[in-house]
Amino acid sequence: MTDDRLSGLALIAGTCGMIITMSLHPTGHVKADQIEPMIRMLIAVHVLALTCVPIQFLGTWGLSRRLASLDRLALAGLVAYTLALLAVMNAAVADGLVAPALFRQIVSSAGSPAIDGWRMMSRYNFYVNQAYAQVFVAASSVAIVLWSASIWRNRDLVRGLGIYGLILALLTLFALVSGRLNLDTHGFGIVIYGQAGWFIVAGALLWRRDNRVVAAAV
């Protein structure tokens, strides 16, 4: 299996994993007797997200190699997206591994003065998660702008993908900077779903491009 095909599969698989993570992510308040099932689901979906991080990197690395040119736009996109993946990794650790431990401490401290301290730590952990989420949204949007500009300028893959990526990423950046984008589970999910379309199409085009190259060689 060639590099283009592997990269396309990695992009599609990593993106689908992120979609599943957001689809199954627990939301809202839960009762005391529901806390343990919620915690187990929270851990599971974030472990899946962490597993997708290196897969997504391999896919975007292959995409950047395919789009490589003298203007270095694709390479700059890979650098920006690597920063985004590091940020989302930290966000997943905070929300999927640290938060469950804090929730258990809050439950076990019910009726004790210590509960206020655990709640304060949980709130701080939430703000850390939100900060990393903001970095991910900003950096991943910049990466998509750079990759899309490379697609448009160098006429590689399909130029329509470049147009879609530019519009999507610029609107996302505007919403983030203007404060209109709330990065709770629903808001972050909207960003992931929007970007998922771009990455899945890019992965499919890498797969198809590889087939065409093989056919031409034969």
Buried (B, 14 or more C-beta within 10 A) or exposed (E): EEEBBBBBBBBBBBBBBBBBBBEEBBEEEBEEEEBBEBBEBBBEBBBBBBBBBEBBBBBBBBBBBBBBEEBBBBBBBBBBBBBBBBBBBBBBBBBBBBBBBBBBBBBEBEEEEEBEEBBEBBEEBBEBBBBBBBBBBBBBBBBBBBBBBBBBBBEBBBBEBBEBBBEBBBEBBEBBEEEEBEBEBEBBBBBBBBBBBBBBBBBBBBBBBBEEEEEEEE
